[in-house]
Each structure stands twice: as structure tokens, then as C-alpha cells.
Amino acid sequence: MKQKSPTTADLLDLILSYIDIPKSLYEKARDRHRSLGEWLCRESSAVRHLNPDIRPQGSFRFGTVNRPLNPDDEYDLDNVCVLTTLQKSDLTQQQLKHLYGEEINAYTREHSMNTPVEECNRCWRLHYADEVSFHLDTLPCVPEEQAVIARIADSGVSDELVRRSVAITDRRHPQYTEITRAWYSSNPRGFAAWFEIRAALGRSKESFKEGIRAAVEDVPPYEWKTTLQRSIQLLKRHRDVMFQDFPDLAPISMIITNLAANAYAGETDLVVALTNIVDRMPDFVRSERPRVPNPADPMEDYADKWSRDPRLEKSFWDWYHALKGDLARLPGLLGTPALSRELSAAFAVDLTKSERELFSGGGSSPTVVVCTPAVVIPSAPKPWGK
């Protein structure tokens, strides 16, 4: 244990300690994915013969979940259910969406979930309300056909990513009620695999020693705690605070996650990683569509709404410049009373008396215990329901 004054790294660790969620919540989310997968594959399931393959997606898979600003707010869960033996020409999108929806509704009745299932444009939303409030968006889809996969591969996407492409249901599609091969294409599973590759850039060489690697193969991504994951948590928290009164204008998490992962270069020091990520993020916003492409399907644009609502792009850049300014000021505020006000305004973190004394002055040569999280390499998340 080394006696030293608090550093910017210590301050970022402190912020993360306020916004991170316990492992038990990730495990609860995992159990809910698994429960739905088992339901879809039960003996009497109407989709069992289609060999459903459910995989978690979104921030719970990426390990970038934050506590909500409002304790009563719901956590967001996402998964993708690929009906692996189905083809686009077998059913209309509407027929598949409703077939899947009947199973989702039956699941909520069986589990005495009182809130009705909500049909969204692409997915079905289930609301859980026990000791922790979650909602789960579950997306039915089918494997993408080889002709589309070949076109995506021609754009430079690796086989490891492109083979995960799917065709999704979307009730806004002009041929939603018709048998057609012209479904919207997406690759959320490919993006997740790409993200995990990016997050693993900063792994410790120690994790590759044979004995260690064998022991960590099944560690899920939410336990990695890499500098990329931690950096994204900080970016998202700043976003949440800035737009807490205008959430519809907030930059979406997939844009932030995409840009941050592109900008990450494997730095293991959190301060260096976060600084470099923020500096480089604009380099990955294109001037033409797709503005923020999915690296696993470059024609899929995570910023597609910017063209329909210019306020969204303006909000992104307003947030970006505010973020950059707030982060640049933090080192100079250490040891000053202004630090506490800045953390409250930018990250909604209210320091305790002892923390104010430690980080804002009032203590001499305080003891700071610096913990560097271990980075390990897991296998891909296992499917639930196969």
C-alpha cells in the first residue's frame, strides 16, 4: 500500500464505483435470457421446430451497464432470437413477428407478469417488476441468405463477423405483410463479437499464460472490466446526466459504444484510454451515410435517425464538446473545493464528507488504494434455448 495524493485515475475509479452495478444484476439478466430460451424450446412451443437460438445483446452483454440516475427507472435488456431453420421466403415478417409474439405472451402469462407485452417496430418488450425493474426487448429474426452475406463480405467484413448476419422483422417495412426476400438486414451478433475483440486489445500478457487462460475461458464479458468497458461507462454516465431532462435527444448508447470501440487502441491506463478515445471519436463519424456504420455490416447505420431529425446530430456534438471540456478540467480540480460541484454537475456523483476531504483538500498525504482490474479472455456467450 503506497502513500500518495489522489490522482485523476483515482477520481475516475471513484466515479465508476458510484455508477457500476453489482455482478448479481448481470447474473439476474443472464437468468432471464436463459429462462426465455428454455420456454421457447419447451415441448409444446410453437417455435421449437424452428430451432430458436437466443443470444444476449446490448450493454448487459458488453459489460457497460450503469446504475440509472433515477432509482425507479428500468434496466434495459436485449436479446436476439434467430429461428435458425427458417428462411425469409417461408413466412411474411408479420407472420413471424406474430408467431413469436404469441410465445412471448404465453411466457408472461405462465410467469404471472402483470404488465402486458408491448409490440415495438422490430421486437417484443417484456416488463419485469420484482426487486429490480427490467424490461427485455427480444428480436425475432432469421439467418441472412448467402447472397446478402456475400455482398457484406465484399465490403471487407471478416467471415467471423459476417456469418452472424440476420434478417429482421420490422413493421415499418413496405413489404411487411408480403412474402419477400427483401427484409432489412442487421448484424447485432456480429457487432457484439467485434466489440469483444476490441475490448480484449488491452488484455494483460499474463492472461495468455497457459494455466491462466484455461481457467478463464468461460468468464463472461461483463466480468472483464477492461479499460474500454470502463471508459464507455463514464461516457454514458456523462450523457445521461446532460440529457436527463431531454432523454429523447440523447446520443444513443450504440453510437457511443461503436465510436469508443473504434477509437480504442488497447491502452491499459484508464486516464490515457479515456483521453485518447474522446480525442479520436470524431474520426469515426462519416460525413456521408452511413454516418456511424456497424463494423459487422457497414450498410447498417447506427445514426440513421440523424437525417430524419437534425436535432439528434446537433445533440451528439453538443454532448461531445461538453464531455471533452468536462474531462479536461478534472485534473486541475483535484484538491480544490470546486471538484465536488463539478462531479455533481457532470456525473451526478455526490461525494461523502470523507471523499471530499480526500479529493478536494483537507487531508495531508491521504492513503489511496489503487486497484487495477484484471483483464481476461472469455469464450463467446453461450446460447440459451438451443
C-alpha positions, 0 to 999 in steps of 0.5 A: 500500500503506497502513500500518495495524493489522489490522482485523476485515475483515482477520481475516475475509479471513484466515479465508476464505483458510484455508477457500476452495478453489482455482478448479481444484476448481470447474473439476474439478466443472464437468468432471464435470457436463459429462462426465455430460451428454455420456454421457447424450446419447451415441448409444446412451443410453437417455435421449437421446430424452428430451432430458436437460438437466443443470444444476449445483446446490448450493454448487459452483454458488453459489460457497460451497464450503469446504475440509472440516475433515477432509482425507479427507472428500468434496466434495459435488456436485449436479446436476439432470437434467430429461428435458425431453420427458417428462411425469409421466403417461408413466412411474411415478417408479420407472420413471424413477428406474430408467431413469436409474439404469441410465445412471448405472451404465453411466457408472461402469462405462465410467469404471472407478469402483470404488465402486458407485452408491448409490440415495438417496430422490430421486437417484443418488450417484456416488463419485469417488476420484482426487486429490480425493474427490467424490461427485455426487448427480444428480436425475432429474426432469421439467418441472412441468405448467402447472397446478402452475406456475400455482398457484406463480405465484399465490403471487407467484413471478416467471415467471423463477423459476417456469418452472424448476419440476420434478417429482421422483422420490422413493421415499418417495412413496405413489404411487411405483410408480403412474402419477400426476400427483401427484409432489412438486414442487421448484424447485432451478433456480429457487432457484439463479437467485434466489440469483444475483440476490441475490448480484449486489445488491452488484455494483460500478457499474463492472461495468455499464460497457459494455466491462466487462460484455461481457467478463464475461458468461460468468464463472461464479458461483463466480468472483464472490466477492461479499460474500454468497458470502463471508459464507455461507462463514464461516457454514458454516465456523462450523457445521461446526466446532460440529457436527463431532462431531454432523454429523447435527444440523447446520443444513443448508447450504440453510437457511443459504444461503436465510436469508443470501440473504434477509437480504442487502441488497447491502452491499459491506463484508464486516464490515457484510454479515456483521453485518447478515445474522446480525442479520436471519436470524431474520426469515426463519424462519416460525413456521408451515410452511413454516418456511424456504420456497424463494423459487422455490416457497414450498410447498417447505420447506427445514426440513421435517425440523424437525417430524419431529425437534425436535432439528434446530430446537433445533440451528439456534438453538443454532448461531445464538446461538453464531455471533452471540456468536462474531462479536461478540467478534472485534473486541475480540480483535484484538491480544490473545493470546486471538484465536488460541484463539478462531479455533481454537475457532470456525473451526478456523483455526490461525494461523502464528507470523507471523499471530499476531504480526500479529493478536494483538500483537507487531508495531508498525504491521504492513503489511496488504494489503487486497484487495477482490474484484471483483464481476461479472455472469455469464450463467446456467450453461450446460447440459451434455448438451443 
